[in-house]
Amino acid sequence: MGQQFGHAPQVTIDRRLASFWFASTLRPQGWQPPSVRDPITGDYATRDGWIRVHANAPHHRDAALAVLGCSPEQSAVSQAISRYQARELEDMLVAAGACAAAMRTPQEWADHPQGKAVAAEPVFAVQRYPARSSSRPQPASHNTAPDETDGMLAPAGTALSNSPFGDYRHLDKPVDLVTPDRPLAGLRVLDLTRVLAGPVCTRFLAGYGAQILRIDPPFWNEPGLEPEMTLGKRCASLDLRIPSHMAQLRSLLADADVLVHGYRPDALARLGLGEAERQAIRPGLIDVCLDAYGWTGPWQHRRGFDSLVQMSCGIAWAGMAGADGRTKDGLASHTRTQASPPAPLPLQALDHATGYLMAAAVLRALSEQMGTECGCVTRLSLARTACLLMSQPAQAADGLAPESEDDWAQISEATSWGPAYRLKPPCIIDDVPLYWDSPATALRTHAPTWQSQP
């Protein structure tokens, strides 16, 4: 804002309200959202330790049950898992397309090849694409760790009718942000994210006026999270297996200023939308990418969620060790047992923290773009956020005063499911209110089109 409007306002964060926003922001009136978790999602004792199975998505649930060969009841799953060693079963489930993580200590993670790879990555891995270049885009190298390096891009304004992307308009449109009290008004954000960090990012951007268009496949549902995460967004659907839908996505991308997505490293490339291709479709694109286990190392393509990363990297073990009265010095000598269950953080802290870091990456890129007009790709991961968190010194928890009526907005929000009250925003910028232009809405409610600016 200082660059765009000549004045940098004071920013204040209410840490207490921010903590509440890491949990639930909604108080429904006369209705309740369904549970976020499938009944078989959870932590299970193995022969030598613990494993977490994440089965909230039906296809992940089916894959896990096929490996275990049991009925879909928690007791049956528990009995089946008890016959395996944790890491043996982890390998089997992951190979079958399920989502699972054996519990490791922080030291075991630090010694693991993936732990080492993640620790060597920056929190924000940035690759810049010059706004104008004499060369056609070339695929970014995957032989080196992401770093602040230059990519190559077709000249801005060049027709791409001879490329596989078609002839797109809007190739060198600058981001035009002109409203001081609504600083992101006019910013078009194409949201290809799902549970949970990406939606946190785009919810925050929507609160300052960005137009968020979320695209989901027709089979995807997350009913327990939609009232939380679709606030201020338009939600549409495309089936990228259909050529005309893929063409429509490319057209939307050509008219976007920001792309936020949470696909594994090779997923968009396999659809013909690799990193350089995205910059060719929309020169100057701000591209923010998230994955679970980092962008290098043997697990870079592994499916993952917050609770799984907490198991892998030692957070769940550290909580258990603290509950048992063990100290950090006991890390190396501790033997995995079934005496105490894993004790992860009481909420999806990696998701929320990474979501806000993603939003910061967008704002940082916008700031740079005002002077350079370049595009950039910024990569983040849940595992690298976990590494950042675990590097901080432990502090005694003072506890938070419980929620009170003063913490809630006074006006009810008319969501797609019924009225609800929303927590007051925790971020206060002088003369720049954080609010949302539309209530939370169900997925696939809107057409996959951009709204024209008033």
HUNORWO-V775075 format. One record per pair of residues at least 12 apart in sequence whose C-alpha atoms are under 8 Angstrom apart, sorted by sequence separation. I is the first residue (numbers start at 1). J is the second residue. If there is no record, write none. Layout:
I:J
I:J
This chain:
41:53
42:54
65:77
68:80
90:102
175:187
292:304
409:421
40:53
41:54
68:81
138:151
158:171
189:202
291:304
292:305
408:421
409:422
40:54
41:55
137:151
138:152
157:171
292:306
408:422
409:423
40:55
41:56
87:102
137:152
138:153
156:171
157:172
408:423
409:424
86:102
136:152
137:153
156:172
293:309
324:340
407:423
408:424
38:55
86:103
135:152
136:153
137:154
292:309
361:378
407:424
37:55
38:56
135:153
136:154
37:56
38:57
127:146
133:152
134:153
135:154
136:155
214:233
216:235
218:237
36:56
126:146
127:147
128:148
130:150
133:153
134:154
135:155
212:232
213:233
214:234
215:235
216:236
217:237
218:238
320:340
323:343
125:146
126:147
127:148
128:149
129:150
130:151
132:153
133:154
134:155
184:205
189:210
191:212
193:214
212:233
213:234
214:235
215:236
216:237
217:238
218:239
320:341
125:147
126:148
127:149
128:150
129:151
130:152
131:153
132:154
133:155
184:206
187:209
188:210
189:211
190:212
191:213
192:214
193:215
211:233
212:234
213:235
214:236
215:237
216:238
217:239
320:342
358:380
125:148
126:149
127:150
128:151
129:152
130:153
132:155
133:156
185:208
186:209
187:210
188:211
189:212
190:213
191:214
192:215
213:236
214:237
215:238
216:239
217:240
319:342
320:343
416:439
121:145
127:151
129:153
131:155
132:156
184:208
185:209
186:210
187:211
188:212
189:213
190:214
191:215
192:216
319:343
320:344
415:439
416:440
417:441
67:92
121:146
122:147
131:156
183:208
184:209
185:210
186:211
188:213
190:215
206:231
207:232
253:278
317:342
318:343
319:344
414:439
415:440
416:441
67:93
182:208
183:209
184:210
185:211
203:229
206:232
256:282
259:285
263:289
264:290
265:291
316:342
317:343
318:344
319:345
354:380
413:439
414:440
415:441
416:442
182:209
195:222
203:230
206:233
254:281
255:282
257:284
258:285
259:286
260:287
261:288
262:289
263:290
264:291
316:343
317:344
354:381
203:231
253:281
254:282
257:285
258:286
259:287
260:288
261:289
262:290
263:291
264:292
315:343
316:344
354:382
64:93
67:96
200:229
203:232
253:282
256:285
257:286
258:287
259:288
260:289
261:290
262:291
315:344
316:345
63:93
195:225
199:229
203:233
258:288
265:295
315:345
199:230
250:281
311:342
351:382
354:385
40:72
64:96
350:382
353:385
40:73
45:78
63:96
64:97
311:344
39:73
40:74
44:78
63:97
64:98
310:344
39:74
46:81
47:82
51:86
63:98
64:99
265:300
266:301
350:385
45:81
46:82
47:83
49:85
50:86
62:98
264:300
265:301
350:386
40:77
44:81
45:82
46:83
47:84
48:85
49:86
60:97
61:98
264:301
307:344
44:82
46:84
47:85
48:86
60:98
264:302
46:85
47:86
51:90
59:98
60:99
264:303
46:86
307:348
306:348
55:98
306:349
54:98
55:99
306:350
54:99
306:351
53:99
54:100
53:100
52:100
53:101
51:100
52:101
51:101
52:102
51:102
52:103
50:102
51:103
49:102
50:103
49:103
202:260
190:252
198:260
190:253
198:261
198:262
190:256
188:255
189:256
190:257
192:259
193:260
188:256
189:257
190:258
191:259
192:260
193:261
194:262
187:256
188:257
189:258
190:259
191:260
192:261
193:262
187:257
188:258
189:259
190:260
191:261
192:262
193:263
288:358
313:383
187:258
189:260
315:386
288:361
309:382
313:386
288:362
309:383
313:387
315:390
286:362
306:382
310:386
305:382
309:386
286:365
286:366
175:257
168:251
171:254
170:254
171:255
295:379
165:250
169:254
170:255
168:254
169:255
294:380
295:381
294:381
287:375
289:377
293:381
294:382
284:373
285:374
286:375
287:376
288:377
289:378
290:379
291:380
292:381
293:382
294:383
284:374
285:375
286:376
287:377
288:378
289:379
290:380
291:381
292:382
293:383
294:384
283:374
284:375
285:376
286:377
287:378
288:379
289:380
290:381
291:382
292:383
293:384
198:290
283:375
284:376
288:380
290:382
279:375
275:377
258:362
171:281
172:282
171:282
172:283
170:282
171:283
172:284
168:281
165:281
160:281
153:276
152:276
151:276
153:279
154:280
153:280
156:283
154:283
153:283
139:274
140:275
139:275
140:276
139:276
138:276
139:277
137:276
137:277
137:279
137:280
146:295
129:279
145:295
145:296
200:351
131:283
200:352
204:356
131:284
197:350
130:284
197:351
201:355
205:359
129:284
196:351
197:352
200:355
201:356
204:359
196:352
197:353
199:355
200:356
201:357
197:354
198:355
201:358
202:359
197:355
201:359
196:355
197:356
198:358
4:177
121:294
4:178
5:180
118:293
121:296
118:294
117:294
118:295
118:296
1:180
114:293
117:296
118:297
117:297
1:183
114:296
114:297
113:297
114:298
113:298
114:299
36:222
36:223
36:224
227:415
34:223
35:224
36:225
227:416
33:223
34:224
227:417
33:224
33:225
33:227
252:449
115:313
252:450
174:373
26:227
26:228
25:228
109:312
110:313
24:228
99:303
100:304
109:313
232:436
99:304
109:314
231:436
232:437
233:438
108:314
232:438
235:441
237:443
101:308
104:311
105:312
106:313
107:314
231:438
232:439
233:440
234:441
235:442
236:443
237:444
94:302
100:308
101:309
103:311
104:312
105:313
106:314
231:439
232:440
233:441
235:443
236:444
94:303
99:308
102:311
103:312
104:313
105:314
106:315
230:439
231:440
235:444
236:445
101:311
102:312
103:313
104:314
105:315
230:440
231:441
235:445
236:446
237:447
238:448
101:312
103:314
106:317
229:440
230:441
234:445
235:446
236:447
237:448
105:317
106:318
228:440
230:442
234:446
235:447
236:448
103:316
104:317
105:318
227:440
230:443
235:448
103:317
226:440
227:441
226:441
227:442
226:442
226:443
221:443
107:331
208:432
106:331
107:332
208:433
105:331
208:434
218:444
207:434
208:435
209:436
216:443
207:435
208:436
209:437
216:444
207:436
215:444
206:436
207:437
206:437
146:379
215:448
213:448
213:449
124:361
213:450
103:342
131:372
131:373
132:374
130:373
131:374
130:374
131:375
129:374
130:375
128:374
129:375
128:375
129:376
128:376
129:377
127:376
128:377
183:432
126:376
127:377
181:431
182:432
54:305
126:377
127:378
181:432
182:433
126:378
180:432
181:433
125:378
126:379
54:308
124:378
125:379
53:308
124:379
125:380
52:308
124:380
123:380
123:381
52:311
51:311
123:384
122:384
123:385
188:450
121:384
118:383
119:384
123:388
118:384
186:453
119:387
118:387
49:336
50:337
48:336
49:337
50:338
48:337
49:338
48:338
50:341
46:338
50:342
45:338
45:341
43:341
43:342
23:347
22:347
23:348
22:348
22:349
22:352
3:367
4:370
3:370
16:400
16:401
31:417
31:418
30:418
29:418
30:419
17:407
28:418
29:419
28:419
29:420
28:420
29:421
27:420
28:421
26:420
27:421
26:421
27:422
26:422
25:422
26:423
25:423
21:423
21:426
17:423
17:424
18:425
17:425
18:426
17:426
18:427
16:426
15:426
14:426
13:426
14:427
13:427
14:428
12:427
13:428
11:427
12:428
11:428
12:429
11:429
10:429
11:430
9:429
10:430
9:430
9:431
